[in-house]
Amino acid sequence: IFIGGYLPFIVFLVVGQVITGSQEERHKAQGADGDESEGSRTAGALVGEVVGAIKTVASFNAEERVLERYSAAVAEERRRVTGWRMYVGSMCMAIGQAGAVAIFGVVLYYAFWVIENNAESLFTGNDSCPIPSIDIGR
């Protein structure tokens, strides 16, 4: 963040505020007046809160409608994909998940076997290693 030190960063902060105008000027541009009474400012804040609450409730209702449509689409797809297609898909998913765990187990088993049987034998041509010898530097 502080490219060239912290002083240019502070200058950019101040210049940004000066360019965009002060907070009070921005409020006036949005329609607020500095000469308003306390009551009208409070009423404006209350109206803002009420409108925000209405928007929140409307968004919750919209979210509920989207979830209902999604659930209906999933149920329709499930009804359409029944029988052997669902069975085959479930079996493929199960084999894939179990296969990943099995491969991980084989890799771990081989790693511990190599550690137990001296890992240097992989590179020296020792016959106890099940893989072909690798000659390095010969």
PyMOL commands that set and color helices and strands:
alter all, ss='L'
color gray80, all
select helices_A, chain A and resi 6-20+23-29+38-80+84-116+121-124
alter helices_A, ss='H'
color red, helices_A
deselect
rebuild
show_as cartoon
